[in-house]
Amino acid sequence: THTHTHNNNLPVFFSGPQKFNIHKDHHTDTLPQAHTCFNQLVLPQYESYEQLRKMLLLAITEGVEGFGFA
């Protein structure tokens, strides 16, 4: 089982669906960010739904490699 906190094991305190928070970022030129340790999604304040969708899909598809630390 996978939880939305990027962990293969259910936490000991798991008792059903976990809540997460959506925070607004006032920038319009950055990708959305996920802070899985805090169950938090940070969405930039895009000017349109189309821009939100494009940037969210880009973050999802480009983010599959992990953090990319060199």
mmCIF file of the N, C-alpha and C atoms, coordinates in Angstrom:
data_MODEL
# 
_entry.id   MODEL 
# 
loop_
_atom_site.group_PDB 
_atom_site.id 
_atom_site.type_symbol 
_atom_site.label_atom_id 
_atom_site.label_alt_id 
_atom_site.label_comp_id 
_atom_site.label_asym_id 
_atom_site.label_entity_id 
_atom_site.label_seq_id 
_atom_site.pdbx_PDB_ins_code 
_atom_site.Cartn_x 
_atom_site.Cartn_y 
_atom_site.Cartn_z 
_atom_site.occupancy 
_atom_site.B_iso_or_equiv 
_atom_site.pdbx_formal_charge 
_atom_site.auth_seq_id 
_atom_site.auth_comp_id 
_atom_site.auth_asym_id 
_atom_site.auth_atom_id 
_atom_site.pdbx_PDB_model_num 
ATOM 1   N N  . THR A 1 1  ? 0.839  -1.179 0.000   1.00 0.00 ? 1  THR A N  1 
ATOM 2   C CA . THR A 1 1  ? 0.000  0.000  0.000   1.00 0.00 ? 1  THR A CA 1 
ATOM 3   C C  . THR A 1 1  ? 0.881  1.238  0.000   1.00 0.00 ? 1  THR A C  1 
ATOM 4   N N  . HIS A 1 2  ? 0.527  2.234  -0.802  1.00 0.00 ? 2  HIS A N  1 
ATOM 5   C CA . HIS A 1 2  ? 1.252  3.501  -0.829  1.00 0.00 ? 2  HIS A CA 1 
ATOM 6   C C  . HIS A 1 2  ? 0.363  4.587  -0.246  1.00 0.00 ? 2  HIS A C  1 
ATOM 7   N N  . THR A 1 3  ? 0.936  5.415  0.587   1.00 0.00 ? 3  THR A N  1 
ATOM 8   C CA . THR A 1 3  ? 0.201  6.576  1.076   1.00 0.00 ? 3  THR A CA 1 
ATOM 9   C C  . THR A 1 3  ? 0.634  7.778  0.250   1.00 0.00 ? 3  THR A C  1 
ATOM 10  N N  . HIS A 1 4  ? -0.064 8.872  0.351   1.00 0.00 ? 4  HIS A N  1 
ATOM 11  C CA . HIS A 1 4  ? 0.306  10.055 -0.418  1.00 0.00 ? 4  HIS A CA 1 
ATOM 12  C C  . HIS A 1 4  ? 1.477  10.806 0.212   1.00 0.00 ? 4  HIS A C  1 
ATOM 13  N N  . THR A 1 5  ? 2.117  10.229 1.234   1.00 0.00 ? 5  THR A N  1 
ATOM 14  C CA . THR A 1 5  ? 3.288  10.848 1.845   1.00 0.00 ? 5  THR A CA 1 
ATOM 15  C C  . THR A 1 5  ? 4.565  10.159 1.382   1.00 0.00 ? 5  THR A C  1 
ATOM 16  N N  . HIS A 1 6  ? 4.531  9.494  0.248   1.00 0.00 ? 6  HIS A N  1 
ATOM 17  C CA . HIS A 1 6  ? 5.688  8.877  -0.392  1.00 0.00 ? 6  HIS A CA 1 
ATOM 18  C C  . HIS A 1 6  ? 6.351  7.856  0.523   1.00 0.00 ? 6  HIS A C  1 
ATOM 19  N N  . ASN A 1 7  ? 5.560  7.059  1.158   1.00 0.00 ? 7  ASN A N  1 
ATOM 20  C CA . ASN A 1 7  ? 6.068  6.042  2.061   1.00 0.00 ? 7  ASN A CA 1 
ATOM 21  C C  . ASN A 1 7  ? 5.374  4.734  1.717   1.00 0.00 ? 7  ASN A C  1 
ATOM 22  N N  . ASN A 1 8  ? 6.141  3.659  1.608   1.00 0.00 ? 8  ASN A N  1 
ATOM 23  C CA . ASN A 1 8  ? 5.567  2.368  1.252   1.00 0.00 ? 8  ASN A CA 1 
ATOM 24  C C  . ASN A 1 8  ? 4.828  1.702  2.410   1.00 0.00 ? 8  ASN A C  1 
ATOM 25  N N  . ASN A 1 9  ? 5.085  2.138  3.622   1.00 0.00 ? 9  ASN A N  1 
ATOM 26  C CA . ASN A 1 9  ? 4.452  1.545  4.795   1.00 0.00 ? 9  ASN A CA 1 
ATOM 27  C C  . ASN A 1 9  ? 3.456  2.514  5.409   1.00 0.00 ? 9  ASN A C  1 
ATOM 28  N N  . LEU A 1 10 ? 2.370  1.972  5.895   1.00 0.00 ? 10 LEU A N  1 
ATOM 29  C CA . LEU A 1 10 ? 1.390  2.815  6.565   1.00 0.00 ? 10 LEU A CA 1 
ATOM 30  C C  . LEU A 1 10 ? 1.946  3.260  7.909   1.00 0.00 ? 10 LEU A C  1 
ATOM 31  N N  . PRO A 1 11 ? 1.780  4.526  8.263   1.00 0.00 ? 11 PRO A N  1 
ATOM 32  C CA . PRO A 1 11 ? 2.256  4.969  9.567   1.00 0.00 ? 11 PRO A CA 1 
ATOM 33  C C  . PRO A 1 11 ? 1.488  4.273  10.692  1.00 0.00 ? 11 PRO A C  1 
ATOM 34  N N  . VAL A 1 12 ? 2.105  4.186  11.843  1.00 0.00 ? 12 VAL A N  1 
ATOM 35  C CA . VAL A 1 12 ? 1.493  3.517  12.990  1.00 0.00 ? 12 VAL A CA 1 
ATOM 36  C C  . VAL A 1 12 ? 0.169  4.170  13.356  1.00 0.00 ? 12 VAL A C  1 
ATOM 37  N N  . PHE A 1 13 ? 0.089  5.488  13.214  1.00 0.00 ? 13 PHE A N  1 
ATOM 38  C CA . PHE A 1 13 ? -1.108 6.230  13.596  1.00 0.00 ? 13 PHE A CA 1 
ATOM 39  C C  . PHE A 1 13 ? -2.154 6.280  12.494  1.00 0.00 ? 13 PHE A C  1 
ATOM 40  N N  . PHE A 1 14 ? -1.942 5.575  11.397  1.00 0.00 ? 14 PHE A N  1 
ATOM 41  C CA . PHE A 1 14 ? -2.840 5.642  10.246  1.00 0.00 ? 14 PHE A CA 1 
ATOM 42  C C  . PHE A 1 14 ? -4.232 5.149  10.629  1.00 0.00 ? 14 PHE A C  1 
ATOM 43  N N  . SER A 1 15 ? -5.220 5.977  10.394  1.00 0.00 ? 15 SER A N  1 
ATOM 44  C CA . SER A 1 15 ? -6.597 5.582  10.716  1.00 0.00 ? 15 SER A CA 1 
ATOM 45  C C  . SER A 1 15 ? -7.549 6.030  9.618   1.00 0.00 ? 15 SER A C  1 
ATOM 46  N N  . GLY A 1 16 ? -7.140 5.875  8.370   1.00 0.00 ? 16 GLY A N  1 
ATOM 47  C CA . GLY A 1 16 ? -7.975 6.275  7.256   1.00 0.00 ? 16 GLY A CA 1 
ATOM 48  C C  . GLY A 1 16 ? -7.295 7.357  6.444   1.00 0.00 ? 16 GLY A C  1 
ATOM 49  N N  . PRO A 1 17 ? -8.028 7.991  5.551   1.00 0.00 ? 17 PRO A N  1 
ATOM 50  C CA . PRO A 1 17 ? -7.442 9.034  4.702   1.00 0.00 ? 17 PRO A CA 1 
ATOM 51  C C  . PRO A 1 17 ? -6.831 10.164 5.535   1.00 0.00 ? 17 PRO A C  1 
ATOM 52  N N  . GLN A 1 18 ? -5.660 10.600 5.116   1.00 0.00 ? 18 GLN A N  1 
ATOM 53  C CA . GLN A 1 18 ? -4.969 11.679 5.805   1.00 0.00 ? 18 GLN A CA 1 
ATOM 54  C C  . GLN A 1 18 ? -5.251 13.005 5.104   1.00 0.00 ? 18 GLN A C  1 
ATOM 55  N N  . LYS A 1 19 ? -5.420 14.062 5.861   1.00 0.00 ? 19 LYS A N  1 
ATOM 56  C CA . LYS A 1 19 ? -5.635 15.392 5.296   1.00 0.00 ? 19 LYS A CA 1 
ATOM 57  C C  . LYS A 1 19 ? -4.307 15.972 4.841   1.00 0.00 ? 19 LYS A C  1 
ATOM 58  N N  . PHE A 1 20 ? -4.362 16.822 3.835   1.00 0.00 ? 20 PHE A N  1 
ATOM 59  C CA . PHE A 1 20 ? -3.181 17.573 3.462   1.00 0.00 ? 20 PHE A CA 1 
ATOM 60  C C  . PHE A 1 20 ? -3.589 19.016 3.235   1.00 0.00 ? 20 PHE A C  1 
ATOM 61  N N  . ASN A 1 21 ? -2.616 19.895 3.309   1.00 0.00 ? 21 ASN A N  1 
ATOM 62  C CA . ASN A 1 21 ? -2.860 21.330 3.196   1.00 0.00 ? 21 ASN A CA 1 
ATOM 63  C C  . ASN A 1 21 ? -2.383 21.842 1.846   1.00 0.00 ? 21 ASN A C  1 
ATOM 64  N N  . ILE A 1 22 ? -3.137 22.763 1.286   1.00 0.00 ? 22 ILE A N  1 
ATOM 65  C CA . ILE A 1 22 ? -2.734 23.443 0.060   1.00 0.00 ? 22 ILE A CA 1 
ATOM 66  C C  . ILE A 1 22 ? -2.414 24.878 0.438   1.00 0.00 ? 22 ILE A C  1 
ATOM 67  N N  . HIS A 1 23 ? -1.187 25.287 0.100   1.00 0.00 ? 23 HIS A N  1 
ATOM 68  C CA . HIS A 1 23 ? -0.744 26.648 0.402   1.00 0.00 ? 23 HIS A CA 1 
ATOM 69  C C  . HIS A 1 23 ? -0.517 27.411 -0.888  1.00 0.00 ? 23 HIS A C  1 
ATOM 70  N N  . LYS A 1 24 ? -0.795 28.695 -0.856  1.00 0.00 ? 24 LYS A N  1 
ATOM 71  C CA . LYS A 1 24 ? -0.619 29.550 -2.031  1.00 0.00 ? 24 LYS A CA 1 
ATOM 72  C C  . LYS A 1 24 ? 0.770  30.168 -2.015  1.00 0.00 ? 24 LYS A C  1 
ATOM 73  N N  . ASP A 1 25 ? 1.450  30.085 -3.152  1.00 0.00 ? 25 ASP A N  1 
ATOM 74  C CA . ASP A 1 25 ? 2.725  30.759 -3.357  1.00 0.00 ? 25 ASP A CA 1 
ATOM 75  C C  . ASP A 1 25 ? 2.416  31.949 -4.264  1.00 0.00 ? 25 ASP A C  1 
ATOM 76  N N  . HIS A 1 26 ? 2.877  33.128 -3.902  1.00 0.00 ? 26 HIS A N  1 
ATOM 77  C CA . HIS A 1 26 ? 2.527  34.327 -4.659  1.00 0.00 ? 26 HIS A CA 1 
ATOM 78  C C  . HIS A 1 26 ? 3.338  34.493 -5.942  1.00 0.00 ? 26 HIS A C  1 
ATOM 79  N N  . HIS A 1 27 ? 4.285  33.586 -6.188  1.00 0.00 ? 27 HIS A N  1 
ATOM 80  C CA . HIS A 1 27 ? 5.029  33.632 -7.443  1.00 0.00 ? 27 HIS A CA 1 
ATOM 81  C C  . HIS A 1 27 ? 4.179  33.036 -8.562  1.00 0.00 ? 27 HIS A C  1 
ATOM 82  N N  . THR A 1 28 ? 4.458  33.426 -9.790  1.00 0.00 ? 28 THR A N  1 
ATOM 83  C CA . THR A 1 28 ? 3.696  32.888 -10.920 1.00 0.00 ? 28 THR A CA 1 
ATOM 84  C C  . THR A 1 28 ? 4.587  32.136 -11.899 1.00 0.00 ? 28 THR A C  1 
ATOM 85  N N  . ASP A 1 29 ? 5.887  32.042 -11.605 1.00 0.00 ? 29 ASP A N  1 
ATOM 86  C CA . ASP A 1 29 ? 6.818  31.432 -12.554 1.00 0.00 ? 29 ASP A CA 1 
ATOM 87  C C  . ASP A 1 29 ? 7.549  30.215 -11.999 1.00 0.00 ? 29 ASP A C  1 
ATOM 88  N N  . THR A 1 30 ? 7.055  29.653 -10.914 1.00 0.00 ? 30 THR A N  1 
ATOM 89  C CA . THR A 1 30 ? 7.692  28.479 -10.336 1.00 0.00 ? 30 THR A CA 1 
ATOM 90  C C  . THR A 1 30 ? 6.773  27.268 -10.442 1.00 0.00 ? 30 THR A C  1 
ATOM 91  N N  . LEU A 1 31 ? 7.351  26.087 -10.295 1.00 0.00 ? 31 LEU A N  1 
ATOM 92  C CA . LEU A 1 31 ? 6.564  24.860 -10.334 1.00 0.00 ? 31 LEU A CA 1 
ATOM 93  C C  . LEU A 1 31 ? 5.895  24.617 -8.985  1.00 0.00 ? 31 LEU A C  1 
ATOM 94  N N  . PRO A 1 32 ? 4.786  23.904 -8.976  1.00 0.00 ? 32 PRO A N  1 
ATOM 95  C CA . PRO A 1 32 ? 4.177  23.493 -7.712  1.00 0.00 ? 32 PRO A CA 1 
ATOM 96  C C  . PRO A 1 32 ? 5.175  22.632 -6.929  1.00 0.00 ? 32 PRO A C  1 
ATOM 97  N N  . GLN A 1 33 ? 5.073  22.670 -5.620  1.00 0.00 ? 33 GLN A N  1 
ATOM 98  C CA . GLN A 1 33 ? 5.969  21.895 -4.760  1.00 0.00 ? 33 GLN A CA 1 
ATOM 99  C C  . GLN A 1 33 ? 5.153  21.050 -3.797  1.00 0.00 ? 33 GLN A C  1 
ATOM 100 N N  . ALA A 1 34 ? 5.676  19.876 -3.483  1.00 0.00 ? 34 ALA A N  1 
ATOM 101 C CA . ALA A 1 34 ? 5.052  19.009 -2.496  1.00 0.00 ? 34 ALA A CA 1 
ATOM 102 C C  . ALA A 1 34 ? 6.027  18.808 -1.349  1.00 0.00 ? 34 ALA A C  1 
ATOM 103 N N  . HIS A 1 35 ? 5.536  18.965 -0.142  1.00 0.00 ? 35 HIS A N  1 
ATOM 104 C CA . HIS A 1 35 ? 6.306  18.687 1.059   1.00 0.00 ? 35 HIS A CA 1 
ATOM 105 C C  . HIS A 1 35 ? 5.612  17.496 1.726   1.00 0.00 ? 35 HIS A C  1 
ATOM 106 N N  . THR A 1 36 ? 6.034  16.296 1.326   1.00 0.00 ? 36 THR A N  1 
ATOM 107 C CA . THR A 1 36 ? 5.322  15.099 1.754   1.00 0.00 ? 36 THR A CA 1 
ATOM 108 C C  . THR A 1 36 ? 5.459  14.840 3.243   1.00 0.00 ? 36 THR A C  1 
ATOM 109 N N  . CYS A 1 37 ? 6.536  15.302 3.861   1.00 0.00 ? 37 CYS A N  1 
ATOM 110 C CA . CYS A 1 37 ? 6.695  15.101 5.308   1.00 0.00 ? 37 CYS A CA 1 
ATOM 111 C C  . CYS A 1 37 ? 5.621  15.854 6.091   1.00 0.00 ? 37 CYS A C  1 
ATOM 112 N N  . PHE A 1 38 ? 5.131  16.950 5.501   1.00 0.00 ? 38 PHE A N  1 
ATOM 113 C CA . PHE A 1 38 ? 4.139  17.781 6.175   1.00 0.00 ? 38 PHE A CA 1 
ATOM 114 C C  . PHE A 1 38 ? 2.755  17.676 5.534   1.00 0.00 ? 38 PHE A C  1 
ATOM 115 N N  . ASN A 1 39 ? 2.593  16.749 4.576   1.00 0.00 ? 39 ASN A N  1 
ATOM 116 C CA . ASN A 1 39 ? 1.323  16.618 3.842   1.00 0.00 ? 39 ASN A CA 1 
ATOM 117 C C  . ASN A 1 39 ? 0.887  17.968 3.280   1.00 0.00 ? 39 ASN A C  1 
ATOM 118 N N  . GLN A 1 40 ? 1.795  18.609 2.571   1.00 0.00 ? 40 GLN A N  1 
ATOM 119 C CA . GLN A 1 40 ? 1.558  19.974 2.111   1.00 0.00 ? 40 GLN A CA 1 
ATOM 120 C C  . GLN A 1 40 ? 1.838  20.087 0.613   1.00 0.00 ? 40 GLN A C  1 
ATOM 121 N N  . LEU A 1 41 ? 0.950  20.787 -0.089  1.00 0.00 ? 41 LEU A N  1 
ATOM 122 C CA . LEU A 1 41 ? 1.119  21.102 -1.499  1.00 0.00 ? 41 LEU A CA 1 
ATOM 123 C C  . LEU A 1 41 ? 1.154  22.613 -1.632  1.00 0.00 ? 41 LEU A C  1 
ATOM 124 N N  . VAL A 1 42 ? 2.195  23.129 -2.297  1.00 0.00 ? 42 VAL A N  1 
ATOM 125 C CA . VAL A 1 42 ? 2.345  24.570 -2.486  1.00 0.00 ? 42 VAL A CA 1 
ATOM 126 C C  . VAL A 1 42 ? 2.084  24.877 -3.953  1.00 0.00 ? 42 VAL A C  1 
ATOM 127 N N  . LEU A 1 43 ? 1.023  25.625 -4.213  1.00 0.00 ? 43 LEU A N  1 
ATOM 128 C CA . LEU A 1 43 ? 0.644  25.978 -5.584  1.00 0.00 ? 43 LEU A CA 1 
ATOM 129 C C  . LEU A 1 43 ? 0.899  27.457 -5.834  1.00 0.00 ? 43 LEU A C  1 
ATOM 130 N N  . PRO A 1 44 ? 1.717  27.771 -6.847  1.00 0.00 ? 44 PRO A N  1 
ATOM 131 C CA . PRO A 1 44 ? 1.899  29.173 -7.219  1.00 0.00 ? 44 PRO A CA 1 
ATOM 132 C C  . PRO A 1 44 ? 0.575  29.777 -7.685  1.00 0.00 ? 44 PRO A C  1 
ATOM 133 N N  . GLN A 1 45 ? 0.497  31.081 -7.602  1.00 0.00 ? 45 GLN A N  1 
ATOM 134 C CA . GLN A 1 45 ? -0.719 31.796 -7.987  1.00 0.00 ? 45 GLN A CA 1 
ATOM 135 C C  . GLN A 1 45 ? -0.678 32.078 -9.494  1.00 0.00 ? 45 GLN A C  1 
ATOM 136 N N  . TYR A 1 46 ? -1.007 31.049 -10.277 1.00 0.00 ? 46 TYR A N  1 
ATOM 137 C CA . TYR A 1 46 ? -0.990 31.180 -11.729 1.00 0.00 ? 46 TYR A CA 1 
ATOM 138 C C  . TYR A 1 46 ? -2.146 32.048 -12.196 1.00 0.00 ? 46 TYR A C  1 
ATOM 139 N N  . GLU A 1 47 ? -1.988 32.591 -13.395 1.00 0.00 ? 47 GLU A N  1 
ATOM 140 C CA . GLU A 1 47 ? -3.000 33.508 -13.928 1.00 0.00 ? 47 GLU A CA 1 
ATOM 141 C C  . GLU A 1 47 ? -4.184 32.804 -14.564 1.00 0.00 ? 47 GLU A C  1 
ATOM 142 N N  . SER A 1 48 ? -4.047 31.502 -14.858 1.00 0.00 ? 48 SER A N  1 
ATOM 143 C CA . SER A 1 48 ? -5.155 30.792 -15.490 1.00 0.00 ? 48 SER A CA 1 
ATOM 144 C C  . SER A 1 48 ? -5.133 29.315 -15.105 1.00 0.00 ? 48 SER A C  1 
ATOM 145 N N  . TYR A 1 49 ? -6.264 28.675 -15.299 1.00 0.00 ? 49 TYR A N  1 
ATOM 146 C CA . TYR A 1 49 ? -6.364 27.237 -15.064 1.00 0.00 ? 49 TYR A CA 1 
ATOM 147 C C  . TYR A 1 49 ? -5.426 26.490 -16.008 1.00 0.00 ? 49 TYR A C  1 
ATOM 148 N N  . GLU A 1 50 ? -5.325 26.938 -17.252 1.00 0.00 ? 50 GLU A N  1 
ATOM 149 C CA . GLU A 1 50 ? -4.477 26.279 -18.235 1.00 0.00 ? 50 GLU A CA 1 
ATOM 150 C C  . GLU A 1 50 ? -3.016 26.304 -17.792 1.00 0.00 ? 50 GLU A C  1 
ATOM 151 N N  . GLN A 1 51 ? -2.560 27.434 -17.238 1.00 0.00 ? 51 GLN A N  1 
ATOM 152 C CA . GLN A 1 51 ? -1.184 27.529 -16.763 1.00 0.00 ? 51 GLN A CA 1 
ATOM 153 C C  . GLN A 1 51 ? -0.979 26.612 -15.552 1.00 0.00 ? 51 GLN A C  1 
ATOM 154 N N  . LEU A 1 52 ? -1.947 26.574 -14.649 1.00 0.00 ? 52 LEU A N  1 
ATOM 155 C CA . LEU A 1 52 ? -1.882 25.675 -13.493 1.00 0.00 ? 52 LEU A CA 1 
ATOM 156 C C  . LEU A 1 52 ? -1.756 24.235 -13.956 1.00 0.00 ? 52 LEU A C  1 
ATOM 157 N N  . ARG A 1 53 ? -2.602 23.836 -14.877 1.00 0.00 ? 53 ARG A N  1 
ATOM 158 C CA . ARG A 1 53 ? -2.589 22.459 -15.376 1.00 0.00 ? 53 ARG A CA 1 
ATOM 159 C C  . ARG A 1 53 ? -1.253 22.124 -16.031 1.00 0.00 ? 53 ARG A C  1 
ATOM 160 N N  . LYS A 1 54 ? -0.750 23.021 -16.875 1.00 0.00 ? 54 LYS A N  1 
ATOM 161 C CA . LYS A 1 54 ? 0.520  22.808 -17.572 1.00 0.00 ? 54 LYS A CA 1 
ATOM 162 C C  . LYS A 1 54 ? 1.666  22.656 -16.575 1.00 0.00 ? 54 LYS A C  1 
ATOM 163 N N  . MET A 1 55 ? 1.755  23.546 -15.601 1.00 0.00 ? 55 MET A N  1 
ATOM 164 C CA . MET A 1 55 ? 2.856  23.524 -14.643 1.00 0.00 ? 55 MET A CA 1 
ATOM 165 C C  . MET A 1 55 ? 2.743  22.334 -13.684 1.00 0.00 ? 55 MET A C  1 
ATOM 166 N N  . LEU A 1 56 ? 1.530  21.969 -13.306 1.00 0.00 ? 56 LEU A N  1 
ATOM 167 C CA . LEU A 1 56 ? 1.331  20.818 -12.428 1.00 0.00 ? 56 LEU A CA 1 
ATOM 168 C C  . LEU A 1 56 ? 1.732  19.532 -13.144 1.00 0.00 ? 56 LEU A C  1 
ATOM 169 N N  . LEU A 1 57 ? 1.323  19.375 -14.391 1.00 0.00 ? 57 LEU A N  1 
ATOM 170 C CA . LEU A 1 57 ? 1.714  18.187 -15.160 1.00 0.00 ? 57 LEU A CA 1 
ATOM 171 C C  . LEU A 1 57 ? 3.220  18.148 -15.382 1.00 0.00 ? 57 LEU A C  1 
ATOM 172 N N  . LEU A 1 58 ? 3.841  19.296 -15.618 1.00 0.00 ? 58 LEU A N  1 
ATOM 173 C CA . LEU A 1 58 ? 5.293  19.355 -15.785 1.00 0.00 ? 58 LEU A CA 1 
ATOM 174 C C  . LEU A 1 58 ? 5.994  18.919 -14.500 1.00 0.00 ? 58 LEU A C  1 
ATOM 175 N N  . ALA A 1 59 ? 5.524  19.412 -13.371 1.00 0.00 ? 59 ALA A N  1 
ATOM 176 C CA . ALA A 1 59 ? 6.123  19.039 -12.085 1.00 0.00 ? 59 ALA A CA 1 
ATOM 177 C C  . ALA A 1 59 ? 5.971  17.546 -11.821 1.00 0.00 ? 59 ALA A C  1 
ATOM 178 N N  . ILE A 1 60 ? 4.830  16.983 -12.181 1.00 0.00 ? 60 ILE A N  1 
ATOM 179 C CA . ILE A 1 60 ? 4.592  15.561 -11.953 1.00 0.00 ? 60 ILE A CA 1 
ATOM 180 C C  . ILE A 1 60 ? 5.483  14.713 -12.860 1.00 0.00 ? 60 ILE A C  1 
ATOM 181 N N  . THR A 1 61 ? 5.558  15.054 -14.135 1.00 0.00 ? 61 THR A N  1 
ATOM 182 C CA . THR A 1 61 ? 6.332  14.234 -15.073 1.00 0.00 ? 61 THR A CA 1 
ATOM 183 C C  . THR A 1 61 ? 7.831  14.427 -14.914 1.00 0.00 ? 61 THR A C  1 
ATOM 184 N N  . GLU A 1 62 ? 8.283  15.619 -14.611 1.00 0.00 ? 62 GLU A N  1 
ATOM 185 C CA . GLU A 1 62 ? 9.709  15.873 -14.446 1.00 0.00 ? 62 GLU A CA 1 
ATOM 186 C C  . GLU A 1 62 ? 10.192 15.481 -13.059 1.00 0.00 ? 62 GLU A C  1 
ATOM 187 N N  . GLY A 1 63 ? 9.288  15.375 -12.106 1.00 0.00 ? 63 GLY A N  1 
ATOM 188 C CA . GLY A 1 63 ? 9.665  15.083 -10.738 1.00 0.00 ? 63 GLY A CA 1 
ATOM 189 C C  . GLY A 1 63 ? 9.793  13.612 -10.407 1.00 0.00 ? 63 GLY A C  1 
ATOM 190 N N  . VAL A 1 64 ? 9.634  12.734 -11.377 1.00 0.00 ? 64 VAL A N  1 
ATOM 191 C CA . VAL A 1 64 ? 9.669  11.302 -11.080 1.00 0.00 ? 64 VAL A CA 1 
ATOM 192 C C  . VAL A 1 64 ? 11.062 10.789 -10.784 1.00 0.00 ? 64 VAL A C  1 
ATOM 193 N N  . GLU A 1 65 ? 12.101 11.566 -11.076 1.00 0.00 ? 65 GLU A N  1 
ATOM 194 C CA . GLU A 1 65 ? 13.475 11.137 -10.844 1.00 0.00 ? 65 GLU A CA 1 
ATOM 195 C C  . GLU A 1 65 ? 13.930 11.392 -9.414  1.00 0.00 ? 65 GLU A C  1 
ATOM 196 N N  . GLY A 1 66 ? 13.136 12.032 -8.588  1.00 0.00 ? 66 GLY A N  1 
ATOM 197 C CA . GLY A 1 66 ? 13.557 12.342 -7.233  1.00 0.00 ? 66 GLY A CA 1 
ATOM 198 C C  . GLY A 1 66 ? 14.127 13.744 -7.138  1.00 0.00 ? 66 GLY A C  1 
ATOM 199 N N  . PHE A 1 67 ? 14.965 13.974 -6.140  1.00 0.00 ? 67 PHE A N  1 
ATOM 200 C CA . PHE A 1 67 ? 15.450 15.306 -5.881  1.00 0.00 ? 67 PHE A CA 1 
ATOM 201 C C  . PHE A 1 67 ? 16.539 15.752 -6.850  1.00 0.00 ? 67 PHE A C  1 
ATOM 202 N N  . GLY A 1 68 ? 17.271 14.841 -7.423  1.00 0.00 ? 68 GLY A N  1 
ATOM 203 C CA . GLY A 1 68 ? 18.286 15.193 -8.406  1.00 0.00 ? 68 GLY A CA 1 
ATOM 204 C C  . GLY A 1 68 ? 19.511 15.870 -7.827  1.00 0.00 ? 68 GLY A C  1 
ATOM 205 N N  . PHE A 1 69 ? 19.862 15.564 -6.580  1.00 0.00 ? 69 PHE A N  1 
ATOM 206 C CA . PHE A 1 69 ? 21.061 16.146 -5.992  1.00 0.00 ? 69 PHE A CA 1 
ATOM 207 C C  . PHE A 1 69 ? 22.289 15.584 -6.688  1.00 0.00 ? 69 PHE A C  1 
ATOM 208 N N  . ALA A 1 70 ? 23.236 16.446 -7.015  1.00 0.00 ? 70 ALA A N  1 
ATOM 209 C CA . ALA A 1 70 ? 24.462 15.996 -7.684  1.00 0.00 ? 70 ALA A CA 1 
ATOM 210 C C  . ALA A 1 70 ? 25.596 15.897 -6.700  1.00 0.00 ? 70 ALA A C  1 
# 
